[in-house]
């Protein structure tokens, strides 16, 4: 899959590296802005089962 993406990006190796970095940063941004906030209420991190004794 990564080879296919690399072959289809325009430019030389340096330009492909810059475009790849921008694409990675865009994916990380989308995850933090939209996917993780949407999924956070569905995760059981706030379900604490420790009792005070």
CORGI-V381645 format. One record per pair of residues at least 6 apart in sequence whose ideal C-beta (glycine too) atoms are under 7 Angstrom apart, sorted by the first residue. I is the first residue (numbers start at 1). GAP is how many residues later the second one is. Records with the same first field share a line. If there is no record, write none. Layout:
I->GAP + GAP
This chain:
6->10
9->7 + 10 + 11
